Amino acid sequence: MFRILVSDSMSEEGLAPLRKSEQIEIVQKKVTEVEHRLHEFDALLVRSATKVTEELLEKMPNLKIVGRAGVGVDNIDVDAATRHGVVVINAPNGNTISTAEHTFAMMAALVRRIPQAHISVKSREWNRNAFVGNELYGKHLGIIGFGRIGSEVAKRARAFGMKVHVYDPFLTKERAEKLGVTVCTLDEVLALSDIITVHTPLTKETKGLLGEKNLAKTKKGVYLLNCARGGIIDEKALLQFLENGHVAGAALDVFEKEPLGDHPLLSFDNVIVTPHLGASTVEAQLNVAAQVAEEVLQFLEGKPVTSSINLPTLSKEVYAKIQSFYTLAKKMGILASQFMNIPVQEITVTYAGTVADLETTYITRSLLAGFLQPRVASTVNEVNAAMIAKERGITFGEKFSDDTYGYANCISLTVYGENKVFTMKGTHIPTYGDRIVQFDGFSIDFAPEGHLLYIQHHDKPGMIGKVGNVLGAHDVNIATMQVGRQKAGGKAIMMLSLDKPLDEDMLQTFINIGDIETAKKLEV
């Protein structure tokens, strides 16, 4: 049974996928109302009101995933979530059309002074000359940030006969040409545009992007819009440029601090405002809730999520292709960590054969998570494995090779310790499963699962019998046994799969047998 806390208001229809599952319990309360139960929840669904902080994450040790019913994750400490091994997902598509339409509605209302005229007529006035506006047709629109919403705004602007100039460092000329917009530098957008709208996330780089310095580069009489994130337009600088008449008007749906309260911007007749309504349509609220609900359900069922903020994004098709290797890599990491129970400086993963043609990032993270889990007290998974490795001074990397060692696919692992280098090779064989085909320099073939006993010994007659006698005396049944050696009479290994785990006393018994150099119990 999974417990999900929905701490902000969300569409009931959107939550339907979760409610249909018999394995899920949904609690719809504010965080403050369930303080005593926070440790019980596996998932947290929020909009913008709930602040997911380090402090909150500390109180939710079982939390596995946070779903943001919307695009922006400003209210979520993503770095802290990553440290805690918590996946953060959003709904990047759910409110795209809603926000684009709101932006365009604000643009038209701004240049035609519709809100001001509305208030005038409601006040029983009829002063047509006071509200002469401007057409959008033929105007130069500058779009800063050309993601999903920015591109939808551009489509509508072109339909109105506007000339669209775009600043986005990741926009290719090919895509720009396809959408009928012109790629520009930021300075060019500022200088050319009659109207400027921003559609970037709020980051260190974009905070205050339209501040005093950049606003001075704009045309006199420019109109500004922000339906993205409060803080991209510096509100103090905007006040200054409204006061001196350089900015003809502004339309704002978002603010540096919300709710807005008694803000100086409200005293300007040429500023129109809305209370963060970009995503506030019936359709958008349903879409974002449904998208997040579906993603959380996928995650809790062990399936891939496609809208993660701090985890490599995978389509279902890609995940289906890598799933077998993902599982194999996790097992290899677990085995290597137990075998190399010494400080480790570096881990290298090499892919060859069919696996090398797939998305290997997720596979490598799976291996790293498997390796680190036995070594740390906190939760380790694909989300925070890289961060934890870095904190512990472990470097890791991927390589690719043409040498498959005779198999269709091969994952090779090399672990560099203080005084030892350990290697392992694994492969996945359809209908046959995961196999470890090389272990610590010895060729072997065993399934990495269950209770395993690894023994390194001198290759002499009777060694298998000695091991079998000890296990039999302790009523431990051998499920399978594989052996390998480098040369006759030299060092050799055996890997036994057992029906139950060994205790430490039994392990010491093996070590005390002559000609046995190493005995280790391994659990996968």
Secondary structure, 3 states (H helix, E strand, C coil): CEEEEECCCCCCCCCHHHHCCCCEEEECCCHHHHHHHHHHCCEEEECCCCCECHHHHHCCCCCCEEEECCCCCCCECHHHHHHCCCEEECCCCCCHHHHHHHHHHHHHHHHHCHHHHHHHHHCCCCCHHHHCCCCCCCCEEEEECCCHHHHHHHHHHHHCCCEEEEECCCCCHHHHHHHCCEECCHHHHHHHCCEEEECCCCCCCCCCCECHHHHCCCCCCEEEEECCCCCCECHHHHHHHHHCCCEEEEEECCCCCCCCCCCHHHHCCCEEECCCCCCCCHHHHHHHHHHHHHHHHHHHCCCCCCCECCCCCCCHHHHHHHHHHHHHHHHHHHHHHHHCCCCEEEEEEEEEEHHHHCCCHHHHHHHHHHHHHHHCCCCCCCCCHHHHHHHCCCEEEEEEECCCCCCCEEEEEEEEECCCEEEEEEEEECCCEEEEEEECCEEEEECCCCEEEEEEEECCCCHHHHHHHHHHHCCCCEEEEEEEECCCCCEEEEEEEECCCCCHHHHHHHHCCCCEEEEEEEEC
